[in-house]
Amino acid sequence: MSDAVRLVRHPAAKTTESLYGYILRLTEENGYPDWSSIFLLANIPRHERGTAHIQVSQLAEITNQPEQALELIRYTSPGMSVVRCRLLAHPLAVTDLRLKTPQICPDCVEEKGYIEAHFDLSFMMGCPIHQKTLLSVCPKCLQPLSWARPALLQCHCGAFLPESTRTSLSQPEVTLLDIIRRRVLGEPDRVYHSGLPTRELQSLTLDCLIQLINTLGRSASERSTADLVGQEQVVKSATQTLDEWPKRFIQHLEQLYETLPSGESLRMTQEPFHKIYWLAAVRIRPQENADFLRNVLSDFSALHGGRFFSGRASQRKGAEHARKFISIREFARQHCIAPRTAARYVDTGQIPSVASNQGNVHRRLIDSRCATLPLKDAGKIYRMENAAKLIGIPLLVLRALKANGEFECRHLPNILSGLHELDVASFIQRLLSLAPTPARDHFNTIETIQLRDITRSRHGLYSPITVKTLIIQQLLSKQLPVIGCVDGTPGGLLISVKDVQTCIRDNSAVSRDRTVPVTRVLRPD
């Protein structure tokens, strides 16, 4: 088509311009009554006009421009599916564009001199720059705007479009539409002072952002026939749902939950939650960009006795995140305390909890992200058996030492079970400090025994728990001297065998009756 007739005036296309807006600008520059003259010169078939699959090679010929310049604003690319399109290189569904009946912001067109590409989006119901709704109907003939008009700001009936009146947008709507505009035009993100989850929304691709608006907007707009809901109402409903995040979103989920039949359990994969579930679990990519949705849905599902992820979805890496609401037993296991103790804190209100009802089952869940134990000092709490292994003594001996006050609990309230790690470390250090440095001179001249041999003994003189407890108590009171330590642990403390036997013999209660209770051995009345 090298001998094609070229337009007298052929201004270059802007990098952020709408393709059909550019054709309309060519119509106005060359004085044609409508854009059909441009299509005739370019030999563009009638069935391609007003669709997303228009070819730009012939248009590049009559405008004397390289084809690559128009490919940037083209609605499709070679090999793209008939149900897919693009807007300034952003992949979209064909239904996401509004090409048959355009909409514009007369103020933006008057200031810039061309129609920007983001006005081609079906969900772009307002202008975030001028904070007003877009113009889609001629104020004079009351007919929907058409691309077949003589100028950018003139209707086919001759009316001047900037003279129309438009309504103002709410601030949340302005914020959401500005995020969309910046995503389409490739402008950098900015910080918004809004109740919307702006940081999370700005991380989404244009396709995922539109799917989010469409899903939440239609879910909040109606309960029956979604096709009857206009795009403007969808955007308004989505904005209201996302505002004051996540408060209003949770309120919307509660409204959906109330529509379930009485006694039916919550299932996110079924009506009326399945579209929101599908959006958060599958459609938004990469998966980490949907965490702000998945976390709220997972917590809501757990609160109402359901499960957000099921099957393979629960094994995906993107589905791994900390749950907000956990059972009392799980909270007790995580903090190494008795379940009854955790339940007592829930009953007294010292640990925040919420009621969860699943059919006829009523239970309370703990808010794990803000629940803390009333500890004197921060640190890990060991179970008694774990603390005994760490020290190197039997569990019954440790319990006896705690009951008699030899093991001091200074960092944990007595109402809590277990032992604080600081108290365990202090007790170990107290035992190790008994070993002289350096070891005594007669270290190798006398018969010695290690403390671990005494505590591990199951037969003979050292087997009774009362004997083991007595020896450790005598060590702590320094009545039984320590000769040295072989490995730097309490079990490695060296004691004279003669001194141990003398200690046991001097304690007549232990030598006569090995079944005497520990409290009587240690503290005789």
Number of C-alpha atoms within 10 A of each C-alpha: 10 8 7 12 12 16 18 11 15 17 14 14 21 17 15 18 22 23 27 24 22 22 20 24 22 26 25 20 16 15 12 16 14 20 21 19 14 20 17 11 16 23 13 18 11 12 9 12 18 17 15 24 19 19 20 19 17 18 22 19 20 21 21 15 16 13 15 12 15 21 18 20 23 23 27 24 16 7 6 12 11 11 10 17 22 21 27 21 15 15 18 21 16 20 13 20 22 18 20 15 14 22 25 26 26 23 17 15 15 13 8 9 13 21 26 23 22 24 25 24 22 19 22 26 25 26 25 23 13 15 20 20 21 23 23 18 19 20 18 14 13 10 13 15 22 18 23 16 21 23 23 24 21 17 23 18 13 14 15 17 22 16 11 13 12 14 11 15 19 13 15 19 25 21 21 26 24 20 23 23 22 16 20 21 17 12 10 9 14 11 7 12 9 14 17 21 16 20 13 14 19 19 16 18 19 21 17 21 18 20 18 20 22 19 16 23 25 23 23 21 18 14 11 9 9 13 9 9 13 13 18 15 16 24 25 20 22 23 24 21 24 23 20 15 17 17 13 14 21 17 12 17 20 13 12 16 18 9 11 13 8 8 10 10 15 22 20 21 16 11 15 18 17 13 16 22 22 15 19 22 22 13 16 20 15 14 16 17 19 24 19 15 18 23 19 20 23 22 21 20 19 21 23 19 19 16 18 23 21 11 7 8 14 14 11 12 10 16 20 14 11 12 14 18 22 19 18 24 16 15 21 16 14 10 17 18 20 18 18 14 15 22 19 13 17 19 13 9 10 14 19 18 21 13 11 16 15 16 13 7 8 11 14 19 21 24 21 19 12 10 14 12 13 13 13 11 12 13 12 13 24 19 17 19 16 14 22 19 12 15 18 19 22 19 17 17 20 22 16 20 20 14 13 15 10 15 18 16 18 14 17 22 14 10 7 18 18 22 28 26 18 18 18 20 13 16 19 16 13 13 18 19 14 20 22 13 10 9 14 12 8 9 14 8 7 10 13 19 16 19 23 17 13 20 22 15 15 12 8 7 14 19 15 19 21 24 24 22 23 22 21 21 18 15 16 17 12 11 12 19 18 24 21 23 23 13 9 11 17 25 21 19 23 22 23 19 14 12 16 20 13 12 18 18 13 11 14 11 18 22 13 10 10 16 12 15 14 22 14 12 19 19 8 8 6
